[in-house]
Amino acid sequence: MPRIVGAGRLEPLPAAGRRFSETRRVRLDEAGPDGFLRLDALACHLQDVATDDYLDAGFGDDRAWVLRRLLMAVRSPAVFDETITLTTWCSGLGGRWAERSTQLRGAHGARIDAAALWVHIDPATGIPRRLTPEFEAVFGPSATGRRVGATLRHPPVPTADGALRWVPRWCDLDVLGHVNNAAYWTAVLEAVATRGLCAPYRAEIEHRAPVSAGRVLDTPATVSADGTVRMWFVLADELCASALVGPEPCSGSDESGDGRP
């Protein structure tokens, strides 16, 4: 089976293999003034249910994973105080990374789908390390032999004239000492919130290099004719991350371009 771009498309629930579900509520500090679950809070839910699945499977002594790419399709947003159920599973494997898919369904009609590519690293060196046979035995069956690569697909940084700035805070750091992936969405939301987010929409982020607190990042942004907002996170001319939020729904069969249906 050919290798495809990790977290470049959305996969259906597998007929076999491990699936993990848990139920939560959208809390006051997770919803914006519009009453909808914010993207940064959604990203937290996705990484939390991934961690809970990993711990439930017995891998508590090895938790060194970093996010490479995340794709979220918000068909119908979750709202404040809504009970949501997240179901997650491994949907693809590589030599040193794995793709995780998650479905979010809400009691009031929330419908969100996501795919994330997580890289397995050595916590001492930060270098990617191979997945263990034990990991593949537990999580591999739901991937059904699907092999994924870690290629990134966002375009390069445009001219940064008039760029915004973002300064991550100490409280944005995680236990690995770098800015947690969910924190980046707070900067993106500042750029898109005034325009409004009308479902269905999609959101993507790609991570290339870690960032510590207190660093000043340039965040040039562009808006395309269809309303898609793109943002780049640049530190001393190094591209650390890039994100987009666009009005089009994600397609489960897309494999080309930048992920557009």
C-alpha positions, 0 to 999 in steps of 0.5 A: 500500500502506498504511503500518503501524507499523514493527517492530510485527509479524514478517515472513517471509523474502523471496523476492527481494532482499538477505539477509545471514547470518553465524554466531556462537557464544553466548559465556560473557559473553553467557549468564546463570546459566540458561545462556540468551543474555541479552536485552542480548546478543541485542540486541547480536547484532541490531545487529552483524549489521545493521551488518555487512550495511550495511558489506558493502553498501558503506555504510561512510561513513554509519553514523548510525542510531538504534534507534526500536523493537525487537520480539523473539520468543524461541520457543526461547532460544539456549544457552551455546556454541550456534552460531547463524546470523543472517539479516537483511534490510530488511523495510520503508521510510519516508522517514527510517527503515527496518525490519530483520528478523532470524531467529536459528536455532541448532544446538541448536534456538534460534529467535528472530525480531526486527524493528527500526525504525532512524532515519537521522540526521544525526550533526552535528544528530541530526535524521532525514534522508531515505534515499538512492536508493542505499540504497533501490536496495540494500535496497528490493527485499526490502521488496517495497514495504512502507511503515512508519511510526515511530509508537510504541505503548507506553502512558504512564508510570504513577504512579511511587510506589516506582519503581526507579532506574537509573544508566547507566555510561560503558561503556554509551555508544556512539560517538554519546555516548548509552546504547546500546540494548542497555544498557537490557535490563540494567535490564529483566532485573533486574526480570524475571530473578527471575520467570524467562523461560519461552519462548515470550516476547516483548520490546519496547523503544521509544526516545524520547530519548537518555540520557547516562551518570551520569544517574539515571533513574526506572524504574517497573515494572508486572506484569500478570495474565499476567505481562507486565512493563513498565518505563519509563525517565524522566529529569526527567519526560521519558519516554526509553524503555519496554520490556516482556517478556511470556509470549505469543509474537508473532504475524506478522499482528498490526497492532493494539493494543500488539503482542499476538497 
